[in-house]
């Protein structure tokens, strides 16, 4: 088992491309999946190159009490709490995509991307079906606490495996002892550093 709880080489698929229970053999771009098997290619300066890369953008939404907003994703083999966001579609900029995802999922309007705080890259056709690799970029969004209610209905959210939203404090995450997983898998430490020291000079690279 990886520290996140997923078996090595297993995970959930990208909800932009699959409906229903995700097939076990398809890996998604969520970084709760362990990347120890990659071994190489996680330098800090280079980006994954190529035209057939799945690019996703996600928001680290923090309120005035430094709580993070996470969605409850009910997958076939586990429940995963993950940040809002999703894939950059054809013709969209990252800003377009994140703005659409936040508006549709949680009802939050943003005027810019915000600081780029975390990043993840992986190459290989196994990570998202039909793609040669993935790039996941996380942007910090500061807002006052609110009740999440986007344009998507509960049925539409459930089709993407999202069954609810919750504000989590660092203490909540640290004290959680249940079976659910968090994504990114090192979310507690990542958030702790972000809250304590602010925006990093360059995006922190996620991985093994």
Residue pairs with C-beta under 8 A, 6 or more apart in sequence:
1 7
1 8
2 8
2 33
2 34
2 36
2 185
3 34
3 185
3 186
4 32
4 33
4 34
4 181
4 182
4 183
4 185
5 32
5 78
5 181
6 32
6 33
6 34
6 78
6 181
8 34
8 36
8 37
9 27
9 37
9 126
10 24
10 27
10 33
10 77
11 26
11 27
11 28
11 30
11 32
11 33
12 22
12 27
12 28
12 30
12 33
12 73
12 75
12 76
12 77
12 78
12 80
12 161
13 22
13 23
13 26
13 27
13 28
13 128
13 129
14 26
14 28
14 29
14 54
14 56
14 87
14 128
14 129
15 28
15 86
15 160
15 161
16 86
16 87
16 89
17 128
17 129
17 130
18 26
18 129
19 159
21 75
21 76
22 28
22 75
22 76
24 76
24 77
25 126
26 126
26 128
26 129
27 33
27 126
27 127
27 128
28 127
28 128
29 54
29 56
29 87
29 120
29 127
29 128
29 134
29 136
30 80
30 82
30 136
30 183
31 120
31 136
31 183
31 184
31 185
31 206
31 207
32 80
32 82
32 181
32 182
32 183
32 184
32 185
33 185
34 185
34 208
35 42
35 120
35 122
35 207
35 208
36 208
38 122
38 124
38 207
38 208
41 48
41 121
41 122
41 123
42 121
42 205
42 207
42 208
44 202
44 205
47 121
47 135
48 121
48 122
48 123
48 133
48 134
48 135
50 123
50 132
50 133
52 130
52 131
52 132
52 133
53 131
53 132
53 133
53 134
53 135
54 87
54 127
54 128
54 131
54 133
54 134
54 135
55 87
55 88
55 94
55 134
55 135
55 136
55 137
56 85
56 86
56 87
56 88
56 134
56 135
56 136
56 137
57 85
57 86
57 88
57 94
57 97
57 98
57 101
57 113
57 136
57 137
57 138
57 139
58 82
58 83
58 84
58 85
58 86
58 98
58 136
58 137
58 138
58 139
59 83
59 84
59 85
59 98
59 101
59 102
59 108
59 110
59 114
59 138
59 139
59 140
59 141
60 68
60 83
60 117
60 118
60 138
60 139
60 140
60 141
60 191
60 194
61 68
61 69
61 83
61 84
61 102
61 106
61 108
61 141
61 143
62 68
62 69
62 140
62 141
62 142
62 143
62 195
63 69
63 142
63 143
63 144
63 145
63 146
63 167
64 144
64 145
65 145
65 169
66 169
66 170
66 191
66 195
67 145
67 167
67 168
67 169
67 172
68 83
68 167
68 168
68 187
68 191
69 83
69 84
69 106
69 148
69 165
69 166
69 167
69 168
70 81
70 82
70 83
70 165
70 166
70 168
70 182
71 81
71 82
71 83
71 84
71 105
71 106
71 162
71 164
71 165
72 79
72 80
72 81
72 162
72 163
72 164
72 165
72 166
72 180
73 79
73 80
73 81
73 82
73 161
73 162
73 163
74 158
74 161
74 162
74 163
75 161
78 179
78 180
78 181
79 179
79 180
79 181
80 180
80 181
80 182
80 183
81 166
81 168
81 180
81 181
81 182
81 183
82 182
82 183
83 138
83 183
84 101
84 102
84 105
84 106
84 108
85 97
85 98
85 101
85 102
85 138
86 97
86 101
86 105
87 97
88 94
88 96
88 97
89 97
92 100
94 113
94 137
95 112
95 113
98 110
98 113
98 139
99 109
99 110
102 108
102 109
102 110
102 141
102 150
103 109
103 150
103 151
104 150
104 151
104 152
105 148
105 150
105 152
105 157
105 162
106 148
106 149
106 150
106 165
107 146
107 148
107 149
107 150
107 151
108 141
108 143
108 146
108 148
108 150
110 141
113 139
114 139
114 140
114 141
114 142
115 139
115 140
115 199
116 137
116 138
116 139
116 203
117 138
117 139
117 140
117 194
117 199
117 200
117 203
117 204
118 137
118 138
118 184
118 190
118 203
118 204
118 205
118 206
119 135
119 136
119 137
119 138
119 203
119 204
119 205
119 206
120 134
120 135
120 136
120 184
120 205
120 206
120 207
121 133
121 134
121 135
121 136
121 205
122 133
122 134
122 207
123 132
123 133
124 132
124 133
125 131
125 132
127 133
127 134
128 134
136 206
137 203
138 203
140 194
140 199
145 167
148 165
150 157
157 163
170 188
170 191
170 192
170 195
173 182
173 187
173 188
173 191
174 188
182 188
184 190
184 206
186 206
190 204
190 206
193 200
193 204
194 200
